[in-house]
Amino acid sequence: MLLILVAAAVLVAGGVPRLRWRRPPPEIDEVRFLAAIASELTGGASLRAALIDAAAGEDHPSLAAVAQLARHGAPLAMVAGALEGLPINGQRAATAIRVAGLSGGRSADVFLRLSDRAVEEAELRREKGALTTQVRLSALVVGGLPVVSLLFGGGGRVADLLALGTVGKSIAGLGLVMQTGGLVLVRMMVANR
């Protein structure tokens, strides 16, 4: 009977927070891509050649499209539009390509700075992911302690309360409602992270 009540409480609370152990979908290695563009430009390559070589070194389909557009002589504004999908510096890289395409000026420094910015952003994302995982694990512990307490020793106390009659049943029911409410609250707090 007690296990049925505990199982019902967990189901009502929506279960324990789901930990995300799955590997995220592959992303563009923006740091390497932007650093490759800067390196090619520093070495004297044209912006179009730098884009072709840097994109050819990546396995991402959107960068293959960038290389194909640049290789086939598409206007740099169109090539820049294809780069807007970069996860961190898409708009900035596209703007840099448009400006460099119009002015013909040196842009290696711009791409080096964009690469550095992508490194910093990637570090911040990793740190945020680690902190989020810590919060989820803490919530799992805090939300699971009452359930574990019921399973290991709390059952006897609940049985004693149920034997007291209506008052005992009311107290046991109130305790179950409070534990379920706590699980729901912890679940809602973790879901908003």
C-alpha positions in Angstrom: 0.0 0.0 0.0 2.8 2.4 0.9 4.7 1.7 -2.2 1.6 2.4 -4.3 1.2 5.8 -2.6 4.8 6.6 -3.1 4.7 5.6 -6.8 1.5 7.7 -7.2 3.2 10.7 -5.6 6.2 10.4 -8.0 3.9 10.0 -11.0 1.8 13.0 -10.0 4.9 15.1 -9.5 6.0 14.3 -13.0 8.9 12.0 -12.0 12.4 13.1 -11.2 13.9 15.8 -13.4 15.3 14.3 -16.5 19.0 14.5 -16.7 20.2 15.1 -20.3 23.0 12.7 -20.9 22.4 12.7 -24.7 25.0 14.1 -26.9 24.0 17.5 -28.4 23.6 17.7 -32.2 26.9 18.4 -34.0 27.7 22.1 -34.3 30.0 24.1 -36.5 33.4 24.4 -35.1 33.2 28.2 -35.4 36.5 28.9 -33.7 38.5 26.7 -36.1 36.5 28.1 -39.1 37.1 31.8 -38.3 40.7 31.2 -37.3 41.3 29.4 -40.6 39.8 32.4 -42.5 42.1 34.8 -40.5 45.1 32.6 -41.2 44.4 32.4 -44.9 43.9 36.2 -45.1 47.1 36.8 -43.1 48.9 34.6 -45.5 47.9 36.8 -48.4 44.9 34.9 -49.8 41.9 36.8 -51.1 38.7 36.8 -49.0 37.0 34.5 -51.5 39.9 32.0 -51.5 40.1 32.2 -47.6 36.4 31.4 -47.4 36.7 28.4 -49.8 39.7 26.9 -48.0 38.3 27.5 -44.5 34.9 26.0 -45.4 36.5 23.1 -47.2 38.2 22.1 -43.9 34.9 21.7 -42.1 32.4 18.8 -42.4 29.3 20.9 -41.8 26.7 21.0 -44.6 26.1 24.8 -44.3 29.8 25.5 -44.6 29.9 23.3 -47.7 27.3 25.5 -49.2 29.4 28.6 -48.3 32.4 27.0 -50.1 30.3 26.1 -53.1 28.8 29.6 -53.4 32.3 31.2 -53.1 33.9 28.7 -55.5 31.2 29.4 -58.2 31.7 33.1 -58.0 28.6 34.2 -56.2 28.6 37.7 -54.9 30.2 38.0 -51.5 27.0 39.5 -50.1 25.3 36.1 -51.0 28.2 34.2 -49.4 27.9 36.4 -46.3 24.2 35.5 -46.1 25.0 31.9 -46.0 27.3 32.5 -43.0 24.6 34.1 -40.9 23.8 30.7 -39.5 27.0 30.5 -37.5 25.9 29.9 -33.9 27.9 32.6 -32.2 29.2 35.2 -34.7 26.9 34.7 -37.7 25.7 38.2 -38.1 29.2 39.7 -37.3 31.0 37.4 -39.7 28.4 38.2 -42.4 28.8 41.9 -41.9 32.6 41.6 -41.9 32.5 39.8 -45.2 30.1 42.3 -46.7 32.2 45.3 -45.6 35.5 43.6 -46.8 33.8 42.7 -50.1 32.8 46.3 -50.7 35.9 48.0 -49.4 38.5 45.5 -50.3 40.3 46.3 -47.0 42.2 44.0 -44.7 39.9 41.9 -42.6 42.2 39.3 -41.0 42.2 41.1 -37.6 38.4 41.1 -37.6 38.2 37.4 -38.1 40.9 36.8 -35.4 38.8 38.8 -33.0 35.6 36.9 -34.0 37.5 33.7 -33.4 38.6 34.8 -29.9 35.0 35.8 -29.2 33.8 32.4 -30.3 36.3 30.8 -27.9 35.1 32.9 -25.0 31.4 32.1 -25.8 32.1 28.4 -26.1 33.7 28.5 -22.6 30.7 30.3 -21.2 28.4 27.7 -22.7 30.3 24.8 -21.3 30.3 26.5 -17.9 26.6 27.1 -18.1 26.0 23.5 -19.0 28.1 22.3 -16.0 26.2 24.6 -13.7 22.8 23.5 -15.1 23.8 19.8 -14.5 24.8 20.6 -10.9 21.4 22.3 -10.4 19.6 19.3 -11.8 21.6 16.8 -9.6 20.9 18.9 -6.5 17.2 19.0 -7.3 17.2 15.2 -7.8 18.8 14.8 -4.4 16.5 17.3 -2.7 13.4 16.0 -4.4 14.3 12.3 -3.9 15.2 12.5 -0.2 11.5 12.4 1.0 10.8 9.4 -1.2 13.8 7.6 0.0 12.9 8.4 3.6 9.4 6.9 3.0 10.9 3.8 1.5 13.5 3.2 4.2 11.8 3.6 7.6 9.0 6.0 6.9 6.7 3.2 6.0 6.5 2.0 9.6 5.7 5.5 10.8 3.0 5.9 8.2 1.5 2.5 9.2 1.5 3.8 12.9 -0.3 6.9 11.7 -2.9 4.9 9.7 -3.6 2.8 12.8 -4.6 5.9 14.7 -7.8 6.2 12.7 -9.2 9.3 11.0 -6.7 11.8 12.6 -3.7 9.5 11.7 -5.0 9.1 8.1 -5.4 12.8 7.8 -1.8 13.4 9.0 -0.4 10.7 6.7 -2.4 12.2 3.8 -1.2 15.7 4.5 2.4 14.5 4.6 2.0 12.8 1.3 0.4 15.9 -0.2 3.3 18.0 1.1 5.9 15.6 -0.3 4.2 15.5 -3.6 3.9 19.3 -3.6 7.6 19.5 -2.9 8.4 17.2 -5.8 6.2 19.3 -8.1 7.9 22.5 -6.9 11.4 21.1 -7.4 10.4 19.9 -10.9 9.0 23.3 -11.8 12.2 25.1 -10.6 14.4 22.8 -12.6 12.3 23.0 -15.7 12.8 26.8 -15.7 16.6 26.5 -15.8 
